[in-house]
Amino acid sequence: MQIQRKDHHSWRKFKSALISALTFCSAVLVIAPLGLVFFHVLKSGAGAVNLEFFTHLPKPVGVPGGGMANAIVGTLELLALASVIGIPVGVLGGVYLAEYGTARVNAVLRFIADVLNGVPSIIWGVVVYGLIVLRFKSFSAYAGGLALALIMIPLILRTTEEVILLVPVGYREAALALGIARWKTIVFVVVKTASRGIITGILLALARVGGETAPLLFTAFGNRFWNHNLSEPIAALPLQIFTYAISPYDDWHRQAWAGALVLVTGVFCVNILVRLVTRVRTASA
């Protein structure tokens, strides 16, 4: 009997060790592509990243050197425009789905949001091109920001809804029992409790649209100079990377890798910074 128990215990330990090894290998396989991409981008683009890259405009064709200062600033402007439109609409829409509405209406809205999440980004560019660019007969930063915002909205909406639904019902009941208005309960109790998840969803949306190129080809179009009017074409880092990558010039290829490195590093740093800020705020609360 003791021998059988010992054998059974050894078999359980073996199965546990086997499953642990398989899950570890799966985690490594998930992380490995990201590590390989970042290593290759770092290896190919680190040599072209210098002060001139961040402070100078692109040089004319055939002239070595120059930078992507206008593209970096343009990307930040486009993300700011997209955030002004996409974040309020997405967050408020998620709050509506989680706290208001009927089951039938919410089911339809969820289905539509899920479908929109799967729409290729180039379609959004074509839609905004037909609605804005053709109507005003000009590519512009406004059109580019709107295209990126339309990509952000369904993603933020669904993420906001999911994290708000995770807030315990007891929080709402306790606030309402104290006589607090429902909208104040939602804003100061529910949304505040779910703020970390909402911020994470916003970051995921920004990270997704930050590297989009296809919709900007139809809307922002690109610009080799500084943009002084948001109603005119504007440079963006993904557009500049695309233009340089398909060119026949080796110097432009190096700068394309440098732009990719800056883009990847920027998204990574923003995620780390916001996670630290939310962790400190949660600890202090």
ABEGO torsion letter per residue (X at the ends): XAAAAAAAAAAAAAAAAAAAAAAAAAAAAAAAAAAAAAAAAAAAAAAABBAAAAABBBBBBGBBEEBAAAAAAAAAAAAAAAAAAAAAAAAAAAAAAAABEBAAAAAAAAAAAAAAAABBAAAAAAAAAAAAAAAAGBBBAAAAAAAAAAAAAAAAAAAAAAAAAABBAAAAAAAAAAGBBAAAAAAAAAAAAAAAAAAAAAAAAAAAAAABAAAAAAAAGEBABBBABAABBBBBAAAAAAAAAABABAAAAAAAAAAAAAAAAAAAAAAAAAAAAAAAAAAAX
